Every structure is written in structure tokens, then in C-alpha cells.
Amino acid sequence: MKQTIFPPIAKKVPKKLEVHGDIRIDDYYWLNDKDNPDVIDYLNAENEYTKRMMGHTEDFQKALFEEMKGRIKEDDTTVPFKLNCYWYITRYEKGKDYPIYTRKKESLDAEEEILFDCNEMAKDFSYFNLGSIAISPDNKLACFSTDTVSRRQYTIQVKNLVTGEIYPDKILNTTGSATWANDNITLFYSMKDDVTLRSHKILKHKLHTNTDEDLVVFQEDDDAFNTFVYKSKSKKYIIIGSSSTLTSEYRFLNADTPDAEFTIFQERIRELDYSIAHYDDHFYVIANSDGANNFKLLKVHESNTKKAFWQEVLPHRDHVLIEDIEIFKDYLVVNERENGLNNLRIMSWDGNEDYYLPFDSETYTVFIGNNPDFESEVLRYSFNSLTTPSEVIDYNFYTKQSEIKKEQEVLDDNFKKENYESKRIWATARDGVKVPISIVYKKGIVLNGENPLLLYAYGSYGSTIDPSFSTIRLSLLNRGFIYAIAHIRGGEYLGRQWYENGKLLSKINTFYDYIDCSKYLISEKYTSSEHLYAYGGSAGGLLMGAVINMNPELYHGVLAAVPFVDVVTTMLDDSIPLTTGEYDEWGNPNEEEYYNYMKSYSPYDNIQEQEYPNMLVTTGLYDSQVQYWEPAKWVAKLRNLKKDSRKLLFHIDMDSGHGGASGRFESIKEVALEYAFLLDLEGIHC
């Protein structure tokens, strides 16, 4: 007789929450305290329940893991890049989870110098991440940062690359990023608030001095802003940036005089968003000033950088978003986005050349790669698509020739990119707006409504989800799944206005777009509600929670990774990391209009006594972006109210945070669990 497996039932401890005269009763608020043994017991019980419910897929999960891992080249190496007389290379060794950072002096034939072997550094930790490496101007020292908890609170240290000694200087609770002044002694870094984890201070550290005596050179007192520091590519300036969702401000200092005072570039003006890069005796500014919603490019002399002196280089265009620039000694490269697709524009400083690199695919991803050398004659960029593995390409400005430096290897004898088809289709949302969907599947599929389809989306912060290649995803495509990305409002796929129309008091458009894309895919017989699966993580997890409250009947299953689902409670708690900096994204619920609007779509607050799809929810106990208790409370409340017997599984990584497990392959185990969950629902077990 088959044994019945009962899910854990979280106890109810009603807590009254009252704002603006509105009362909410939160029965699961007690789950916020991970120091409470009852909380850990409950999370462990959820993990055990998931393990037992998925026990029949255990061998399949292992097979999927080995299959996905097997497509990845273990002994891999990055394309070398040159900086200040050294070639830098990151490589992986077979059987090891972590990268090894190396360099070679002058020539790629020179002897290898190992900077950091993360396999050795990680061996005593269940989680390990090397955040960043900054090499001193004289090439003798490396500032590096590590996180061994997965809270994104990095410890900065300095290694002598000549002797191998790690100096006693140890700076705790940083963002992990630091930059050298030109004296090889002074470091600038960003510190985090102990409670909110907001980067709120820039400090200056002198080597071999007590870190407690580090000087605060800038403090960001507006809790809606985060601050950061970097060196210009020209190496002339140390630059401090401070930004919120809508507004930014910069300060700069000559890197040769680190003890001088910083000069403000342009005082913050509400909703003036700009960024800066230095070339020759000018700064180049990407800004949304004077109604340039999609941004324009300007320049200003370094002697007087105020907005009144900014001169236009590239005007604002209604249908072209300027995303980024890359500066070289003879050329300027502009990364633009038009109709959802990136273009790389090449402009010579002498004004004689202005053209675009050609890309022929219907849907693709291209982005500027690592180009730290100001003197370089080549632009390094990456290209891939849903069917084309990633290519690292060097384009020579002078010969106009492109060279593929590396093609992503897919270690699968059966893989041929021509066996897969990708395209872009357009769904009509309920307000008449056309919403693009990037889609990929194995050729030969018949569109009869019976295909399983996984629909992914994010839709927040202006973050664009480009259609990129994945070797891991082949495990779904080869088993008959269609994979699709809905480029919904809230991202910037179709420009800045696409983002503006999916945030604050227009946030509902994000959810409606996803639902309407789902209905379109069903109506066009790509799939049906019996075979449609929804997938989103973090703010995309909020999307999942909202759409299944609104239209649960559309989906057979849902994957919700580290989901941001208790929007109102979190946004009312300014002690939680990220909260105050997000008011321009979601609104401030201390204002009644935003409170009521948030509450109208908050997944946790709108769970109903209705049927829900099969669901797998994942989180990490140490998540600093979306606290573990949000999905924990959500799952507990869903269990209590849902009116069906479908699966509701909750997997908590008790050692990791927002990004999941560390190590190159460990995170694939969670993907194997997710894929096994989907394939099991389709009755596919091999």
C-alpha cells in the first residue's frame, strides 16, 4: 500500500498589522525569526517533505545533473585580456568547482602566475565567493574580496603578488568592490550598513594601517541611495557614484592625489539619471536630461562639469535606448537598443567613421565584453542567441575584421544548433500594446496545443532579459519542451518607457502582460493550460505570485525562485536590506495611495480559497535580497487556503543566499530538481 505523505503545517500565531486604518492579520509573521528553533524545524520539515514527494525522481535528478554537467567543459579557460603589461586568464580544472585566476607577463608564452586558486580558498566553507580582484598600478598587489556566508557582505584583503603574503589589513562588511589610487598605497572602498546592507559610505584605507582608522570620504545619508567607487578607464580619476532608481550623482578626484578633496560633478536633481566616463580632457555623460527618456550622450570639459556646460554628442531618439559606452584612444563604442535588440555603434573620435556592426539574427544577445585596455585596437564583445552558443569576438577598428576568439563548447555529440529554431513573436496585451516573446524549440515540433512550454519573465527594475543560449536548457528542449521569454513591461526591452509603464502605479501592466502572453501562446497552439508552466525568480517570483492569484487556471505548474511575495510588509520595514532604495520602483507604502495599490497585487495578501497550479518554491536561508521568510510565509498560507490536492513543494538551501549554492556545478543540482519537477508533471522520467 502506498504511504500517504502529509505536508508540514505551520502553526498560526496571529499578528495584527495596522497601517492607514487598514488591518491585516499575519498568521505566519513568526517565521521571520531564524534564531527561533521552531522556524528552523519548520524549514527542515519542508525540505524533508519535498525530498519525500520527489523521492521517486531521485535517480532522474541525478541523471539530469550528470547530463547537464556533462555538456560543460570542465577544464575550461577564458579568453585572455591584457592590462598594464600582463595577460589575465581565468581557468577551471577538471573535477574542481571553483575558478583559478592567473596572469602572464607580456607574452602568453610566459610562465603562469597563479593569483588565486578559489578551490583552495573555498575548501573550509560550505559557501564561497571571490567577489572582485583589483590589481595595483605597479602590478605588485591584489586587493580581493570574499563572502563565505552568501549575504553579499564581503571582506576585503590585500595580497602581495611578489611574495605571496596576505597582509593583515582586513576590511569587513563591504560591497566587495575597491579601487587603487595611483600611489599603490591607497584604497577606496564602499561600506555596507550593518542592518540594511545598504552601501552608504566610501572610505579610504592606507596599507598597513588600522582599518578602524579608515577615513570616510563620502557618506550617503539619503537611505534611498546606494554609493559605489571606481577608477576611470583613463586611470586619471577616482569616481564616487551615488544612485537611486531615478536619480544619480557623481564626485571625482585625481587618482594621483588621493588625499585631496573630491569635486562634485553635478549635484543631484530629482529624476536626473546620468553616468560618466573620462576621455582626454572631457567627461562623456549618458543622461536623461531635458526629457531624454531614452538617454542621450553629452560631453563636458573636466574643468567645469556642471549640467549647464554639457554639450550634445548624440541626441535623444524616441525608439533608441542608449545603454552604455566604451571608450578607446581612437574610437567610441555606443551600445544601443532598438526594437528590443542591441546594436554596437562604432564612432571614431576624428569624426570620419560612424557605423554599426552587422547582426542578422531575428532575436539575439550581444554585449560589450571586458575591454580594460584604453590603448587597445580591438573591441571585444560577446554574441549568442537561443540557438547559438556564446562567441567571444574581437573586432579590429583598423582592419575592420572580426575574429572569434572562443566559441562555447557544448560537450554533446548530438547537439547541432541547426536542429533548434528560435524566433520572436508578438502578443497583444489587453490594452492593445504588442508584447514581444522570444521562443526556442527543437525543430519538428507540431503546434497542436499539446507541447509543454516553460514561460520565463522578470519584468522589474528596467532589467532586460535577453534571449541567450543555455546548455542546461537543452535538457528540456530535447524532451519536447518549448522555452519562451516574455519581454513584459517593467523591463527595458523596448526602451525606457517600457520600464516606466510597468512600475509604481502602473505595476499591474507587468502581470497583465504575462497573463496575456500566456493566453496568446495557448490560442496559437504552442501549448495549452494543461502543459503551460510559469517561471520567475526574485521580483519575477512576485510576478509568479500575482498571476497565479489572478489566473491560476492558465498554468499546470509554477517554478518560483527566491520569490519577493510579501511586498507590503517588506516595503513597510525599512530595516530590511534594499527596502528604502526601492520606493521609486514599487512606491512607499507609508503613503496611503501606494499602500492600497501594493496591497491590491501583493501575492501574500491576495491568496484566495481557490485551486492553484502545482508549485515548486525555492529560497536560501541567508538571502539578503529576498529574505527567506517571504516564501516561507507564502507557502504556509497557500497550504492553508488552497482548494486542491496539487503539489506545493518548498526547497530551502540552508547554506546559501539569493544566488543559490556556490561552486560551478553545485547550483545545477537545484536546476535538476526544478527540471525533474516539470518533467514529472509531464510524465517524462528519462
N, C-alpha and C positions, 0 to 999 in steps of 0.2 A: 504494500500500500504506500502510495506517495505521501510523504510527510508534508503537512501544511507549514509554510514558513510565515510567521507573523512579523510585521514590521514593528520597529520600536515606536512607542507612542510617548511623545514628550509631555511632561506634566504641564498643567496650566497654572500660572501664577499671575492673575490679572494685575496689570499696572495701568493706572489712569494717566493718560497724556492729554492735556488740555492746552490748546492754543487758539487765540481769536474766538474764544467762546465755544469752540468745537471740541468735542470729547472723543478720543479714540481709546479703546481698551486693547492693550497689547498683552496677550496671554503668554507670550514667549519672550518677553523682554529679558528675562533672567538668563537666557542663553548668551547674553553679551559678556559674561564674566568667565573667561577661560581659566581663571585661577580656581574656579569652583569645581571640585571633583565631580559633581553631578553633571556638569557640562561636558567634561571630558568623557565620562561614562556614556553619556548620550551619543556623542560623536563616534565613539568606538563601536557602540551598538549599531549605528547607521552603517559604518564600514562593514561590520560583520554581516548585516542584513544584505547589503549589496553583494558581498562576496558569496553568500549562500544563494542568492537569487541568480547570480551569474555563474554559479559553480559549474553548470553544465557546459559553459563556454570556455572553461579554463584552458583546455588544450587548444581550442581555437584561438584564444587570445595569445597564447604562446606562439602558435604558428603564424599569426598575423604579425606579432612583434618581430620574429625572425625574418619574415618575408619583407617587412618594411625596412628593417635594419640592413638586410642583405642587399638592398638596392643602393645603399650609401657606401661610397668608397671610404674605407676606414683609414687607410694610410694616405690621407689627402693633404694637399698643400695649397695655400693661397697664392695668387699671382703676386710676385714681389713688387714692392714700390720703393722708390728711392727718396730719401730725405737727408739732407745735410751729410752727404758722403757715404751714407750707409743704405744698404738694401735690407728692407724689413720683410720677414716671411713668417707666417703662422702655419704650423703643420700639425697633423694628427698622426698618431701611430696606431697600428692595428691592436685591437684589444684594450685600448685606453679611451676613457670618456672625455678627457679634457685636452685643450689645445696646449701646444708648446710654442712660445714666442721666441723668435730667433732674429739674428741680423748678420750681415756680412759686409765687411768694409770694402768700399769702392767697386769690387767686382763680385759677380755671382759665383765665380770660381774660388773666391777666398774662403778661408776657414770659417765654419759656422760658430757663432757665439750664441749660446742659449741665455736668453734674458730671464724667462720664467717658464718653468715646467709646472703647469697647473695640476698635473696628476700627482706630483709630489706635494704640492701645496694643499691639495684637497683631501689627502688620504686620512686625516683625522676628523673629518667633518661629514655629516650626512648631507649638508648643502654647502656649496662653494661657488662663488662667482668672482672672477677678477674683473673689476669694473672698468678701469681705464689705465693706460700707461702714457706718461708724458716724459719724453727724453729731454734732458737739459741741453742748452745750446752748444755746450762743449762736448756733447756725446758721452760724458763720463758717468752721469747719474740718471736713474729712472725713478720717477715718482709713480707709485702704483697704489691701487685701492682694492680692498677685498670686502666681501659680505659673506658671512658664514651662518646667517640666520634666515635670510630671504625677506628681510624687512626693508631692503634698499637703504640701509644705514651703513655706509662704507667707512672703513678705517684706512686712512692714507699713511703710507710709509715711503721711505726712500732707500733705494739700493745703489751701492757703488758698483758700477759695471766693470770697473778695473779690478777691484779686489774681491768682489762678490759679497762684501759686507752689507748687511741691512742695518741702517742707522737706528739708534734708539728713538728718534723722533717718531711719535705715533699720534695721529690726529683722529679722534673718534667722531662718529655721528655726522658724517659729511655726505654730500651727494655722490662722492667718488670722483669728481672731476677737479683737476688742479692744473695750473699753468705756471711755467717758469718765467721769471724776468730774465733779461739778457745777462745778468751778473752771475748766473749759475748758483746763486745762494738763496734767492728769494722766491717763495712760492705763494701764489694766491689761490684760495680755495673757497668753496661755498659750504657753510654750516647749516645743519637742519635744526629746527625746533624739536626739543626732546619729546614733546607730546603730539603735536600736529604733524610732525615730519616735514613741515614747510621749509624750504630753503630760504632763510631770512637774513643771513649775514654773509658778507665777504670778508675774509680775514687774510692777513699777511703773516707768513711764517719765515723766519730766518733759520737756515740749517744749523743744527747743533745748539739750538736754544730751547728753553722750556716752552712747550706748546701752550701752557696756561697763560703765557705772556704774549701770545699772538695778538696783533693789533687788529681791531675791527676797522676796516677802511670804508665799509658801507653797510648800513643796516636798513632793511626794508620793513618799515613799520605798518604799511598797509597790508592787512592779512589776506587780501585778495590777490597779492602779487607774490611771485617767486623770483629769486635772483640767482644769477649764474655769472661765471667769469671765463674768458678765453683770450687767446692771443690772435691778433690778425694774421692772415696768411703772409702778409708782407713782413711779419716779425717786428714791426715798428711799435705796435701798440698793445697794451693790455686793455681789454674791454670788459666792463661790467654791464650786464644787461639785467633788466627787471621787467617782468611781463605778467599780465593777467590775460584773460580770454580776449579782451577787446583793446587793451592799451599796453604800450611798451615805452621804455625809457632806457637810454644808454649813457655811460660815462667812459672816458678813455684817459690813458696815461702812457707816456712814452716808456717803452719797456727797458730803456737804458737808465731810467731814473725812477726806480721802484719806490723810493721814499718820498717822492713828490706827491702833490695832491692830484686827484682825478678831476678832469674837466667834464662838466655835463654836456652831452651832445645836443639834446633838445629836451626841455622839460616835458614831463608827461602832460598830455592833453587827453581828456576822456575820449575814448574811441579812436585815438590816433595810434595806429599799429604800424610800426616800422622796424626794419633791421638794417644793419650796416656792414660794409666790407671796405677795406682800405686798398688803394692803389695809387702809387706815385705820390702826389701831394693832395689827393682828393679822397673823400669817402663816397662810396656809392650806396644809395639808400633805396630799399624797396619799401614803399609806403602806400597807405590807403588815403592819403591826404586829399582834401578838396573833392570829396565824392568819388575817389578812385576805388570803388568797391573791390575790383579785381586786381588792385595794386598797379602802381606804375614805378618806373625806375628813374631815379634822380641822382644828381651828384652835387657835392658841395666841397669847397676848399677846406682843408683841415684847420686853417687859421680862424675860421668863423663858421660854425656848423649849425647855427640856428635855422629853423624851418624857413624863415624869410629869405634865406640865401640859397635854398635848394633849387637846382636847375634841372629841367626835364631832359631825360635821355630817351626813354621810351614812354609814350603816352598810355593812358588807361584805355583799354578796349573792353567793350561790353561782353564779348564772348571769349576772351583770352585771359586766363589767370596766370600771373607771374608768380611762380612758386619759389624760385631760388636763382642764384647766380654763382658762377665760379670764375675767379679772376686769375689770369696768367699774364706774363710780361708783355705779350703781343696780342692777346685775344681775350675777349669777354664771352663767356658762355651763359646763355639765359635758358633756364628750364621753364617752359611754358606749358599750360594745359588748355587744350581747346576741344570742345565736344567730348570731354572725358579722357582724351588721350594726350600723353606727354609728347612734347617736341623739344628738341635741342637746337637752339639758335646760336650760330657762330658769328661773332662780330669782331672785326679787327679794330684795334684802337686807332689806327690811322684813317678809319672810315672807308677803306677801299673794298671791304668784304662784309657781306651780311646775308647769310643763307641758313637753311635748315638741313639737318641730316635727314636722309630719307628713311621712312619706316613704312612698310607696305601692308602689315597685318591689319585685319579688321578690329582686333582687340589685342592689346599687348601691354607690357610694362617696360618702361625704360627710365633709368635714373642715373644721375651723375655719381660716379664711384669715388674712390679715395684718390684725391689729387692734391697732396700736401705741398708739392714742389712748385713754387711760383715760377721757376725758370723753365719748366717742362715744355717740350714741343708737342706733347700729345695730351689729348683729353681721354681719360679713362671713364668708361661708362658701362652699364650693365643692361642687357636686353633679355627678356624672356616673355613667354605667353602661357596660356593654359595648356598648350600642347608642345611648346618648345622649351627644353631645359635651358637654364640660365647660361648666358655667354658674357664673359668679361672681354670688352673690346677696347683697344687703343686706337684712337683716331688722330692721325698726324695733321696738324694745322697747315703745314707747308707742302707736303706731298699730296694731301687730300686722300690718303689711303687709310683704310681700316684694317686692323689686324686682330683676329680673335685670339686672345692670349690664353683663354681657357674656356672649355665647354664643360658644363656639369655632366659628369658621368652617371649614367643610370645602369647599375650592375644587374641587368636583367636581359637575358638573351632574347626574350620575347618582346621587349619594348622597341617599338618603331613609332616615331612621332606622327608619321603619316597615317597610322591606324586610329588616330583620335581626331575629332572635329571640334572646333570652337567657333563661336560666333557671338554676336551681340544682338539681342532682340529688345523691343521696347514695349512695355506695358503701359496702358493708360490708367492713371490714378483717378479716383472718384471726382477730383476737381478738374479733370481734363489734362493734367500735366503728364508728359511722357517720361517714364522712369526706365532707365537702361538696365538690362540684365546681361551679364557675361555668363556664358554657358559652355560646358565641355562634356563630351561623352565619347564612348567608343563607337567608331563607325559601324553601321549595320543595325543600329537601334531603330526599331519601328515606333513611331509616335502614336501609340494606341491607348494611352492613358494608364498603362499597366507598369510603367517603368518607375522604380524607386528613385526619388530625387531629393538631394540634400541642398537646401537653400540657405546660404550664409549671408549675413549682413551685420553691419555695425551701426552706422548712422548717427554719430555724435562727434562733437569737438572739431568738426571740419576735417576729420580724419578720412582720407580716401583709401578704400580697399581696392587696390589694383589687381587685375587678373593675372596671377603669377603661377608658375609651374610648381608642382609638388610631386616628388617621387612617392611620398607616403600616400597621397590621394589615389594613386594608381590601384591600390588595393580595393578601393570602392569602384572605380571606373571599370576595372577588369571583371568585376562581378555584376555588372549591369547597371550600376548607379549612374545617374546624371548628376553633375555638380554645377551649381549656379550661384552667382553673387548678385544680389540685388543692390544696385548703387542708389540707395534711397536718400531722401533729403535728410540733412543733418551732417552728411559728409560734404566734401568739396569737389566731387567728381565732375560736376557741371558748373564749377565756379563758386565764387564766394556767396552769391545769392542763394545757391542750392543749400549751403550751410545755414544761412540766416533764416531760411524758410523751414528749418527743422530743429529749432531750438526755442528756449524760453516759452512764450505763449503760443508758439507755432509747433511745439514738440509733437503734437498729435499727428502731424503730417508724416513723421518718421514711421509711426506704427501703421497708419493707413496705407502708406506706400508699400510696406512689406506685405500687408494683407492683400492689397490689390495685385501685387506681383504674384503672390501665391495663387490667387484666383485666375490670373491670366495663364499661368503655367498649366493649371488644371483645364481651363477652357480650350487651350491649344493642344491638349492631349500629350503634353510632355510627361504628365503624371496624373494622379488622382489623389483625393484626400486619404485614400487607404494606403497610399505609398509616398506621401509627401512628408518630409522631415525638415524641421526648423533647427537652425544652429546659430548661436551667438554667444559672445563672451564679454564679460565686464559690462560696459554700457550696452553692448549687444545682448547681454543677458537681461538687462532691463527691457529691451525690445522683445525678447522671448516671453518674459512675464506678462507684458502688456498685451501682446497679440493673442496669447492663449486665454487670457481673461475675456477678450473681445470676440474671438472666433476660434474656439478650441476645436470645432468640428472639422477645420481645414487640414489638420495635421495628425498623422498617425504616431509620430514620435518627435521628441524635442531633446536637443543637447543644449544645456545652459551651463557655461563655464564661468566660474567666479562671478556670478550674476549680481549686478547692482539693482536690487529689487525693493529695498526698504527706503525709498527715495525721501519721503517726508521726514522720517525720524533721523536719518543720517544728515540731511541738509539743515536740520534744526540743531544739530550738535556740532558746535564749532571747535570742539576739542579733537574731532576725528580728522585724520590726515586728509587733505585735499578739499575739505568742505568749503571753507571761505573763498578759496580760489575758484570755486565752481559756480558762484552766484550768477555770473554772466552767462553761464551755459544753461542752467536749469531755472534760475530765479532764486530769490531769497525768500524762503517761506515765513520769515518773520514779518513779511508784508502779506496781508490777507489775500490779495489777488493771486499771488504766486502760490501761496499755501493751498488755496482751493483748486487751482489748476493742477498742481502736482498731485494732490490727493485724488483727482479725477482719473489719473492714469497709473498711479503707483501700484506696481504688481502686488505687493504685500497687502495693501489696503483694499484691493479690489478683488481678492479671491472670493469666488462665489460657490454656492452649493450647486454645482453642475458637474458634468463629465469633463475630464481633461485628457489630453493625449498621454501616451507612455512618455516617461521623462527620466533622463539621467542628468543629475546636477553635480557639479564638481567644484571644489574650492581648496584652499590651502590654509592651514591653521594660522600661519604667520603673515597672511596677506595684509599689506599696508595700503593697498589701493581700494579694494572692496573687502571690508572686514568679514571674517568667516561667518559671523553671526547673522549676516543678512540672508545668505542661502539657507542657513540652519533654521532660522525662524520661518522662512518661506516654505520650506519642505514640511516643517511641523504643522503649520497652518493648513497647507494643502492636504495633508493626510487627514486632518480633522474634518475638512469641509467637502472634499471632492466626492462625487457620487458615481464612482466607477470602480472597477477592480483592475484597472490597468496598472502597469508598473510605475512606481515612483521610487527611484534609487538615488542615493546620495553618497558620493565618494569624497572623503576628506583626506588630503595629503597632510599627514600630521607633522611633516618636516619642512614644508615649503610655503612659499608665498604666492603672489599674484602671477608670476611667470611659470609656476609649476616646478617640477623637480629640476635640479641642476645636473650637469653631465650631458654629453652629446646624445646619448641613447636612452637615458632613463626616462625622459619625458615621453618617448614613443610608447612606453607601457600604458600610459593613460590614454593615448590615441587608440591603442589596440583595444582597450576596454570600451571606448566610445564606439569604435567601428564594430566590435562584436555585438554591442547593444543594438545598433542599427541593423546589422545583417541578421541577427537572431530574430528581430521583429519581421524580417522579410523571409524567414525560414531558410536562410542561407548559412550553412555551417562548415563550409570548406572553401 
